[in-house]
Amino acid sequence: MPYLRALAFALTLTGAFVFLVPVQALARRRGWPIQHAIQTGFCRTVCAVIGVKVKARGALPSSAPRFVVANHVSWTDIIALASVSPFVFLAKSEVARWPVLGLLARLQGTIFVERGARQDVARVNDALADVLRAGHDLVVFPEGTSSDGAEVLPFRSAHFAPLELMNAPGEAPTLAPVAIAYSDGANRIDVGWYGDMTFLPHLWSLMKQGRAQCHISFGAAIETSGKDRKALAAETRASVQMLLSSPSGLTKNRSAPAPTAHFAR
């Protein structure tokens, strides 16, 4: 079975490069709605091929655009999230150089940041604010790295800077916490790609496992007025921790269904 998954994965990426990339590039340039169906379909296909079943619970807040803040377990978080909603992502610059997936990430309007490059922070924050002003939902992973998912690492307050740039009346986006966890259907499992792991062995291990479930829990909106970045980072992290500790993973917010896909890591 893992050999079939590996073959299907290779064929999926090849097909995406040959057929989807040119169509998606044209769709984005012309603003055709089909771009969202292409994104969603591709990400759902990749999830199915590598053996990840996505289970989304709760809902995004109804007021758009949404500034979505999530914990980060693995690169699969991105395709799982992108399979359920048209998000734009903030990703590290290395993602842009990934074969095929990097090209698709660029086509979806992903904002790339050079880690450790302080001189790039202002540009990135302005770009993120522009994404939100354009009405798009944006996802950031403020832990700054992926992990084994056993705990939520501290949220870096710098990731909340775009909220400070959008302070005009009626301009502020909705801050929406999201929790991501993986299980085998009964117990939480580690699918993280972190530390000294190399990608291909990690992917092969995931394919051999073949029955991972990605649980995405949407939390209630967090009020942003009158709070600085550090306060928002701490409050959002606490909300994500609460969602992860919930036995059912269900959230109370059901004001809007989680929509349908954009891309990055």
CORRA-V270160 format. One record per backbone hydrogen bond with DSSP energy under -0.5 kcal/mol. NH is the residue of the N-H (numbers start at 1). CO is the residue of the C=O. If there is no record, write none. Layout:
NH&CO + NH&CO
This chain:
5&1 + 6&2 + 7&3 + 8&4 + 9&5 + 10&6 + 11&7 + 12&8 + 13&9 + 14&10 + 15&11 + 16&12 + 17&13 + 18&14 + 19&15 + 20&15 + 21&16 + 23&19 + 24&20 + 25&21 + 26&22 + 27&23 + 28&24 + 29&25 + 30&26 + 31&27 + 32&27 + 35&32 + 36&33 + 37&33 + 38&34 + 39&35 + 40&36 + 41&37 + 42&38 + 43&39 + 44&40 + 45&41 + 46&42 + 47&43 + 48&44 + 49&45 + 50&46 + 51&47 + 52&47 + 53&51 + 53&212 + 54&52 + 55&214 + 57&216 + 59&253 + 64&62 + 67&174 + 68&66 + 68&138 + 69&176 + 70&140 + 71&178 + 73&71 + 77&74 + 78&75 + 79&75 + 80&76 + 81&77 + 82&78 + 83&79 + 83&80 + 84&81 + 85&81 + 86&260 + 87&85 + 88&137 + 89&263 + 90&139 + 91&89 + 91&111 + 93&113 + 95&92 + 96&93 + 97&94 + 98&95 + 101&99 + 102&98 + 103&98 + 104&100 + 105&101 + 106&102 + 107&103 + 108&104 + 108&105 + 109&106 + 110&105 + 111&89 + 112&110 + 113&91 + 115&113 + 117&114 + 118&116 + 120&117 + 121&118 + 124&120 + 125&121 + 126&122 + 127&123 + 128&124 + 129&125 + 130&126 + 131&127 + 132&128 + 133&129 + 134&130 + 135&132 + 136&131 + 137&86 + 138&66 + 139&88 + 140&68 + 142&140 + 144&141 + 147&72 + 153&151 + 156&142 + 157&155 + 159&156 + 160&157 + 161&158 + 163&160 + 164&160 + 164&161 + 165&161 + 166&162 + 167&165 + 171&168 + 172&168 + 174&65 + 175&222 + 176&67 + 176&174 + 177&175 + 177&220 + 178&69 + 179&217 + 181&215 + 183&213 + 184&187 + 189&182 + 191&189 + 193&73 + 194&192 + 197&194 + 202&198 + 203&199 + 204&200 + 205&201 + 206&202 + 207&203 + 208&204 + 209&205 + 210&206 + 212&51 + 213&183 + 214&53 + 215&181 + 215&213 + 216&55 + 216&214 + 217&179 + 217&215 + 218&57 + 218&216 + 219&177 + 222&175 + 227&224 + 232&228 + 233&229 + 234&230 + 235&231 + 236&232 + 237&233 + 238&234 + 239&235 + 240&236 + 241&237 + 242&238 + 243&239 + 244&240 + 245&241 + 246&242 + 254&252 + 261&82 + 262&85
